Amino acid sequence: GGATSLPVTRAITVANFALSSTPSSQAIAPGGAASYSVAVSSQNGFTGPVSFTVAGLPAAATASFSPATNTGSGTTTLGIVTTTSIPAGTYSLVITGTSGPVTRTVNVTLVVNGNFSISATPPIVTINRDGNATYLVEISSSGFAGTVLFSASGLPKFATAKFTPTSVVNAGSTVLTVSTNK
């Protein structure tokens, strides 16, 4: 008889790695810092070295990884430091892990809240006992997005403070009334 050949199936396992990051988003003020934990997960026995880079940072920010490389599974920390001149906005960052010809990426977000300033007029008011003084308090913003809550401290004994309204969103003004009692 004749010989029959049967098809042969072979499974080839390729060592690989996956990349993930937590948290997926960080919000900071200008001049602030953020950090992301970047995890390398070994797949199919991967034991190679993985180096890291990040893309998408604005010019007023610097990044560093600690440690700079991982071998096999492990975690690195991406630290981002900003200057006070960083523009407010949402920045999409791409973290890349590279091992030889293999690259994996993970996307994270850096949100830089704008800044605000506060001023009050008049700067000085003299009142008698059982009197009231009013100040116009104004919030100006530069890309700031958030709620500003008002409070007063350092008031003299028997004096109370009231803000109307008690908060503003992004920018605006409030009236501070200081009342004294006998």
C-alpha positions as CSV (number, residue, x, y, z in Angstrom):
1,G,0.0,0.0,0.0
2,G,0.6,3.6,-0.3
3,A,1.6,5.9,2.5
4,T,-0.8,8.6,3.6
5,S,0.4,11.8,5.1
6,L,-1.6,13.6,7.7
7,P,-1.6,17.4,8.2
8,V,0.6,18.5,11.1
9,T,-0.4,21.4,13.3
10,R,2.1,23.2,15.4
11,A,1.5,25.9,17.9
12,I,4.1,28.6,18.1
13,T,4.1,30.6,21.3
14,V,5.7,34.1,21.1
15,A,6.7,35.8,24.3
16,N,5.1,39.2,24.5
17,F,4.0,41.9,27.0
18,A,1.1,44.2,27.7
19,L,1.1,47.7,29.1
20,S,-1.4,49.4,31.4
21,S,-1.5,52.6,33.5
22,T,-3.4,53.9,36.5
23,P,-4.9,56.3,36.9
24,S,-6.1,57.0,33.4
25,S,-6.4,60.7,34.1
26,Q,-4.8,63.3,36.5
27,A,-5.8,66.9,37.2
28,I,-3.3,69.4,38.5
29,A,-2.9,73.2,38.8
30,P,-0.1,75.0,36.9
31,G,3.2,74.3,38.6
32,G,1.9,71.0,40.0
33,A,3.0,67.4,39.5
34,A,1.3,64.2,38.5
35,S,2.3,60.6,38.6
36,Y,1.1,57.5,36.8
37,S,1.8,53.9,37.6
38,V,2.7,52.0,34.4
39,A,2.6,48.2,34.6
40,V,4.3,45.7,32.3
41,S,2.5,42.3,32.2
42,S,4.5,39.4,30.9
43,Q,2.7,37.1,28.4
44,N,3.9,33.7,27.3
45,G,7.1,33.8,29.4
46,F,8.3,37.3,28.3
47,T,11.5,38.3,30.2
48,G,13.0,41.0,28.0
49,P,13.9,44.6,29.1
50,V,11.3,47.3,28.5
51,S,12.2,50.9,28.2
52,F,9.7,53.8,28.4
53,T,8.9,57.1,26.7
54,V,6.0,59.5,26.7
55,A,4.7,61.7,24.0
56,G,2.2,64.6,24.0
57,L,3.6,66.7,26.9
58,P,3.5,70.5,26.5
59,A,6.8,72.4,26.5
60,A,6.2,73.6,30.1
61,A,6.3,70.0,31.5
62,T,9.0,67.4,32.0
63,A,8.7,63.7,32.5
64,S,10.8,60.9,34.0
65,F,10.3,57.2,34.6
66,S,11.5,55.5,37.7
67,P,12.9,52.9,37.0
68,A,13.8,53.8,33.4
69,T,13.6,50.2,32.3
70,N,11.9,47.0,33.5
71,T,12.7,43.4,32.9
72,G,9.8,41.1,32.4
73,S,6.8,42.0,34.5
74,G,7.0,45.0,36.8
75,T,5.9,48.6,37.4
76,T,7.5,51.9,36.7
77,T,6.3,55.4,37.8
78,L,5.9,58.2,35.2
79,G,6.4,61.4,37.0
80,I,5.4,64.7,35.4
81,V,6.4,68.1,36.7
82,T,4.9,71.4,35.3
83,T,5.9,75.0,35.5
84,T,3.5,77.8,36.4
85,S,3.5,78.9,32.8
86,I,1.9,75.7,31.5
87,P,-1.3,76.6,29.5
88,A,-4.5,75.2,30.9
89,G,-6.0,72.4,28.9
90,T,-6.4,68.7,28.5
91,Y,-3.3,66.8,27.2
92,S,-3.5,63.4,25.7
93,L,-0.3,61.5,26.5
94,V,0.9,58.3,24.9
95,I,3.2,56.1,27.1
96,T,5.2,53.7,25.0
97,G,7.0,50.6,26.2
98,T,9.7,49.2,23.9
99,S,11.5,45.9,23.9
100,G,13.6,45.2,20.8
101,P,11.3,45.5,17.8
102,V,8.1,45.2,20.0
103,T,6.3,48.3,21.2
104,R,3.1,48.6,23.2
105,T,1.3,51.9,24.1
106,V,-1.2,53.1,26.7
107,N,-3.0,56.4,26.6
108,V,-3.5,58.7,29.7
109,T,-4.8,62.2,30.2
110,L,-3.2,65.2,32.0
111,V,-5.7,67.9,32.8
112,V,-4.1,71.3,33.7
113,N,-6.6,73.5,35.4
114,G,-6.2,77.2,34.9
115,N,-5.4,79.6,37.7
116,F,-7.5,82.3,39.3
117,S,-6.7,85.5,41.2
118,I,-8.8,87.3,43.9
119,S,-9.1,90.9,44.7
120,A,-11.3,93.0,47.1
121,T,-12.3,96.6,47.0
122,P,-12.1,98.8,48.9
123,P,-8.9,97.5,50.6
124,I,-9.6,99.1,54.0
125,V,-12.9,100.0,55.7
126,T,-13.4,101.5,59.1
127,I,-16.7,100.6,60.9
128,N,-18.2,101.3,64.3
129,R,-19.7,98.7,66.7
130,D,-23.0,97.5,65.4
131,G,-21.9,98.5,61.9
132,N,-21.5,96.8,58.6
133,A,-18.9,97.0,55.9
134,T,-19.2,95.7,52.4
135,Y,-16.5,94.6,50.0
136,L,-16.7,93.6,46.4
137,V,-14.6,90.4,45.9
138,E,-13.8,89.6,42.3
139,I,-12.4,86.4,40.9
140,S,-10.5,86.6,37.6
141,S,-9.4,83.5,35.8
142,S,-6.9,82.4,33.2
143,G,-8.3,79.1,31.9
144,F,-9.5,78.1,35.3
145,A,-12.5,75.8,35.3
146,G,-14.0,75.1,38.7
147,T,-16.0,76.4,41.7
148,V,-14.4,78.9,44.0
149,L,-15.9,78.8,47.5
150,F,-15.5,81.9,49.8
151,S,-14.6,82.0,53.4
152,A,-13.1,84.7,55.7
153,S,-10.7,84.2,58.6
154,G,-8.9,86.6,61.0
155,L,-12.1,88.5,61.9
156,P,-12.1,90.5,65.2
157,K,-14.0,89.2,68.2
158,F,-17.8,89.6,67.7
159,A,-17.5,90.1,64.0
160,T,-19.2,87.9,61.4
161,A,-18.7,87.6,57.6
162,K,-21.3,86.7,55.0
163,F,-20.7,86.2,51.3
164,T,-23.4,86.7,48.7
165,P,-23.2,84.4,46.7
166,T,-21.2,81.9,48.7
167,S,-19.4,80.6,45.5
168,V,-18.7,81.4,41.9
169,V,-18.0,79.1,38.9
170,N,-14.9,79.9,36.9
171,A,-14.9,83.7,37.5
172,G,-17.2,86.3,38.9
173,S,-17.8,88.3,42.0
174,T,-19.4,88.2,45.4
175,V,-20.2,90.8,48.1
176,L,-18.6,90.3,51.5
177,T,-20.5,91.8,54.4
178,V,-18.7,92.1,57.7
179,S,-21.0,92.9,60.7
180,T,-19.9,93.8,64.2
181,N,-21.8,93.5,67.4
182,K,-21.4,95.5,70.7
